[in-house]
Amino acid sequence: MRFIAFDLETTGTLPGVDRIVEIGAVRFVNGNVDAIYSTLVDPRIPIPPDAS
């Protein structure tokens, strides 16, 4: 079985207000990690101290 697990990190919890700052993904094949991806995203707003 193959699947991809995604993870998004944001500046907060309010949709439409807060922004994505990191995107991560892990691809699994037969229960084993096959590939990992991670990238940072410029949210174009200040990141609140409690978001880190």
The first five atom37 places (N, CA, C, CB, O) and aatype in JSON, in Angstrom:
{
  "aatype": [12, 1, 13, 9, 0, 13, 3, 10, 6, 16, 16, 7, 16, 10, 14, 7, 19, 3, 1, 9, 19, 6, 9, 7, 0, 19, 1, 13, 19, 2, 7, 2, 19, 3, 0, 9, 18, 15, 16, 10, 19, 3, 14, 1, 9, 14, 9, 14, 14, 3, 0, 15],
  "atom_mask": [
    [1, 1, 1, 1, 1],
    [1, 1, 1, 1, 1],
    [1, 1, 1, 1, 1],
    [1, 1, 1, 1, 1],
    [1, 1, 1, 1, 1],
    [1, 1, 1, 1, 1],
    [1, 1, 1, 1, 1],
    [1, 1, 1, 1, 1],
    [1, 1, 1, 1, 1],
    [1, 1, 1, 1, 1],
    [1, 1, 1, 1, 1],
    [1, 1, 1, 0, 1],
    [1, 1, 1, 1, 1],
    [1, 1, 1, 1, 1],
    [1, 1, 1, 1, 1],
    [1, 1, 1, 0, 1],
    [1, 1, 1, 1, 1],
    [1, 1, 1, 1, 1],
    [1, 1, 1, 1, 1],
    [1, 1, 1, 1, 1],
    [1, 1, 1, 1, 1],
    [1, 1, 1, 1, 1],
    [1, 1, 1, 1, 1],
    [1, 1, 1, 0, 1],
    [1, 1, 1, 1, 1],
    [1, 1, 1, 1, 1],
    [1, 1, 1, 1, 1],
    [1, 1, 1, 1, 1],
    [1, 1, 1, 1, 1],
    [1, 1, 1, 1, 1],
    [1, 1, 1, 0, 1],
    [1, 1, 1, 1, 1],
    [1, 1, 1, 1, 1],
    [1, 1, 1, 1, 1],
    [1, 1, 1, 1, 1],
    [1, 1, 1, 1, 1],
    [1, 1, 1, 1, 1],
    [1, 1, 1, 1, 1],
    [1, 1, 1, 1, 1],
    [1, 1, 1, 1, 1],
    [1, 1, 1, 1, 1],
    [1, 1, 1, 1, 1],
    [1, 1, 1, 1, 1],
    [1, 1, 1, 1, 1],
    [1, 1, 1, 1, 1],
    [1, 1, 1, 1, 1],
    [1, 1, 1, 1, 1],
    [1, 1, 1, 1, 1],
    [1, 1, 1, 1, 1],
    [1, 1, 1, 1, 1],
    [1, 1, 1, 1, 1],
    [1, 1, 1, 1, 1]
  ],
  "atom_positions": [
    [[0.85, -1.18, 0.0], [0.0, 0.0, 0.0], [0.89, 1.24, 0.0], [-0.96, 0.0, 1.23], [1.94, 1.27, 0.65]],
    [[0.47, 2.25, -0.73], [1.18, 3.53, -0.79], [0.26, 4.64, -0.33], [1.71, 3.81, -2.22], [-0.92, 4.67, -0.68]],
    [[0.8, 5.56, 0.47], [0.05, 6.75, 0.83], [1.01, 7.85, 1.23], [-0.95, 6.45, 1.97], [2.18, 7.6, 1.52]],
    [[0.5, 9.07, 1.24], [1.29, 10.24, 1.63], [0.59, 10.92, 2.81], [1.46, 11.23, 0.44], [-0.61, 11.17, 2.76]],
    [[1.36, 11.21, 3.85], [0.85, 11.95, 5.0], [1.36, 13.39, 4.87], [1.32, 11.3, 6.37], [2.55, 13.62, 4.67]],
    [[0.45, 14.35, 4.98], [0.79, 15.76, 4.88], [0.69, 16.43, 6.25], [-0.12, 16.48, 3.87], [-0.11, 16.03, 7.09]],
    [[1.52, 17.45, 6.46], [1.48, 18.24, 7.69], [1.65, 19.71, 7.31], [2.59, 17.79, 8.7], [2.55, 20.05, 6.54]],
    [[0.79, 20.55, 7.84], [0.9, 22.0, 7.63], [1.11, 22.68, 8.97], [-0.37, 22.56, 6.92], [0.41, 22.38, 9.93]],
    [[2.06, 23.58, 9.02], [2.26, 24.42, 10.2], [1.81, 25.82, 9.83], [3.77, 24.4, 10.69], [2.09, 26.3, 8.73]],
    [[1.11, 26.48, 10.76], [0.55, 27.79, 10.47], [0.89, 28.8, 11.57], [-0.97, 27.7, 10.31], [1.45, 28.44, 12.61]],
    [[0.55, 30.05, 11.3], [0.79, 31.11, 12.28], [-0.27, 31.12, 13.38], [0.82, 32.46, 11.58], [-0.15, 31.9, 14.32]],
    [[-1.28, 30.29, 13.28], [-2.35, 30.25, 14.29], [-3.42, 29.26, 13.9], [0.0, 0.0, 0.0], [-3.17, 28.33, 13.12]],
    [[-4.62, 29.46, 14.44], [-5.7, 28.48, 14.22], [-6.93, 29.08, 13.55], [-6.11, 27.88, 15.54], [-7.98, 28.43, 13.48]],
    [[-6.82, 30.29, 13.05], [-7.99, 30.94, 12.44], [-7.93, 30.88, 10.91], [-8.09, 32.4, 12.91], [-7.14, 31.58, 10.3]],
    [[-8.77, 30.04, 10.29], [-8.81, 29.99, 8.83], [-9.18, 31.36, 8.26], [-9.81, 28.92, 8.35], [-10.02, 32.06, 8.82]],
    [[-8.56, 31.73, 7.17], [-8.84, 33.01, 6.54], [-8.04, 34.16, 7.13], [0.0, 0.0, 0.0], [-7.99, 35.24, 6.55]],
    [[-7.42, 33.93, 8.29], [-6.61, 34.97, 8.94], [-5.16, 34.53, 9.03], [-7.17, 35.29, 10.35], [-4.26, 35.25, 8.62]],
    [[-4.94, 33.33, 9.58], [-3.58, 32.82, 9.77], [-3.06, 32.2, 8.48], [-3.54, 31.8, 10.91], [-3.83, 31.84, 7.59]],
    [[-1.75, 32.08, 8.41], [-1.1, 31.65, 7.17], [-0.24, 30.41, 7.38], [-0.25, 32.78, 6.6], [0.22, 30.14, 8.49]],
    [[-0.03, 29.68, 6.31], [0.86, 28.51, 6.31], [2.3, 29.0, 6.36], [0.61, 27.61, 5.06], [2.67, 29.93, 5.64]],
    [[3.13, 28.36, 7.22], [4.55, 28.69, 7.29], [5.44, 27.5, 6.93], [4.9, 29.18, 8.68], [6.62, 27.68, 6.63]],
    [[4.89, 26.29, 6.95], [5.68, 25.11, 6.58], [4.76, 24.03, 6.03], [6.48, 24.58, 7.79], [3.65, 23.83, 6.52]],
    [[5.26, 23.34, 5.0], [4.55, 22.21, 4.4], [5.46, 20.99, 4.5], [4.14, 22.5, 2.91], [6.63, 21.05, 4.12]],
    [[4.92, 19.9, 5.01], [5.69, 18.67, 5.1], [4.89, 17.51, 4.54], [0.0, 0.0, 0.0], [3.66, 17.5, 4.6]],
    [[5.6, 16.53, 4.0], [4.95, 15.33, 3.48], [5.89, 14.14, 3.63], [4.54, 15.53, 1.99], [7.1, 14.27, 3.5]],
    [[5.3, 12.99, 3.92], [6.06, 11.74, 3.99], [5.32, 10.71, 3.14], [6.23, 11.25, 5.48], [4.12, 10.49, 3.32]],
    [[6.05, 10.09, 2.21], [5.46, 9.04, 1.38], [5.82, 7.68, 1.99], [5.95, 9.14, -0.1], [6.98, 7.4, 2.28]],
    [[4.79, 6.85, 2.18], [4.97, 5.5, 2.72], [4.69, 4.48, 1.62], [4.06, 5.27, 3.94], [3.74, 4.62, 0.85]],
    [[5.51, 3.44, 1.57], [5.29, 2.32, 0.67], [5.41, 1.05, 1.51], [6.32, 2.32, -0.54], [6.45, 0.78, 2.11]],
    [[4.34, 0.28, 1.54], [4.29, -0.96, 2.33], [4.71, -0.74, 3.78], [5.2, -2.02, 1.7], [5.41, -1.56, 4.36]],
    [[4.27, 0.37, 4.36], [4.54, 0.66, 5.76], [5.89, 1.27, 6.06], [0.0, 0.0, 0.0], [6.2, 1.56, 7.22]],
    [[6.71, 1.47, 5.03], [8.04, 2.06, 5.21], [8.1, 3.46, 4.61], [9.11, 1.17, 4.58], [7.46, 3.74, 3.6]],
    [[8.88, 4.33, 5.25], [9.08, 5.68, 4.71], [9.88, 5.57, 3.42], [9.79, 6.61, 5.75], [10.98, 5.01, 3.41]],
    [[9.34, 6.12, 2.34], [9.98, 6.06, 1.03], [10.59, 7.41, 0.65], [8.97, 5.63, -0.03], [11.63, 7.45, -0.01]],
    [[9.96, 8.51, 1.08], [10.47, 9.84, 0.74], [9.92, 10.85, 1.75], [10.07, 10.25, -0.71], [8.84, 10.68, 2.3]],
    [[10.7, 11.9, 1.97], [10.32, 12.97, 2.89], [10.48, 14.3, 2.17], [11.18, 12.94, 4.2], [11.46, 14.51, 1.45]],
    [[9.52, 15.21, 2.37], [9.57, 16.54, 1.78], [9.2, 17.57, 2.83], [8.63, 16.65, 0.54], [8.26, 17.36, 3.6]],
    [[9.93, 18.67, 2.87], [9.62, 19.76, 3.78], [10.08, 21.07, 3.16], [10.28, 19.54, 5.17], [11.16, 21.14, 2.58]],
    [[9.25, 22.09, 3.27], [9.64, 23.41, 2.78], [9.02, 24.48, 3.66], [9.21, 23.6, 1.3], [7.92, 24.32, 4.19]],
    [[9.74, 25.57, 3.81], [9.22, 26.72, 4.54], [8.51, 27.65, 3.57], [10.36, 27.47, 5.29], [8.87, 27.72, 2.39]],
    [[7.5, 28.36, 4.06], [6.71, 29.28, 3.25], [6.71, 30.64, 3.94], [5.24, 28.75, 3.05], [6.49, 30.72, 5.15]],
    [[6.96, 31.69, 3.19], [6.92, 33.05, 3.75], [5.46, 33.43, 3.94], [7.66, 34.08, 2.82], [4.74, 33.59, 2.96]],
    [[5.0, 33.59, 5.2], [3.59, 33.9, 5.42], [3.24, 35.36, 5.12], [3.23, 33.58, 6.85], [2.07, 35.72, 5.06]],
    [[4.25, 36.19, 4.94], [4.07, 37.62, 4.64], [3.33, 38.37, 5.73], [3.33, 37.78, 3.33], [2.77, 39.45, 5.5]],
    [[3.33, 37.79, 6.93], [2.84, 38.47, 8.13], [3.79, 38.1, 9.26], [1.32, 38.08, 8.47], [4.47, 37.08, 9.16]],
    [[3.85, 38.89, 10.32], [4.7, 38.5, 11.46], [4.19, 37.19, 12.08], [4.72, 39.63, 12.52], [2.99, 36.96, 12.18]],
    [[5.13, 36.36, 12.51], [4.77, 35.11, 13.18], [4.66, 35.39, 14.67], [5.82, 33.97, 12.89], [5.64, 35.79, 15.3]],
    [[3.48, 35.18, 15.25], [3.3, 35.44, 16.68], [4.22, 34.54, 17.52], [1.84, 35.23, 17.08], [4.44, 33.39, 17.16]],
    [[4.74, 35.06, 18.65], [5.63, 34.25, 19.5], [4.99, 32.94, 19.97], [6.05, 35.06, 20.7], [5.68, 31.94, 20.11]],
    [[3.68, 32.93, 20.22], [3.04, 31.71, 20.7], [2.81, 30.68, 19.59], [1.71, 32.05, 21.34], [2.34, 29.57, 19.87]],
    [[3.13, 31.01, 18.35], [2.99, 30.07, 17.24], [4.25, 29.23, 17.06], [2.67, 30.82, 15.95], [4.25, 28.27, 16.28]],
    [[5.33, 29.58, 17.75], [6.57, 28.81, 17.56], [6.88, 27.92, 18.73], [7.73, 29.74, 17.34], [7.89, 27.21, 18.72]]
  ]
}
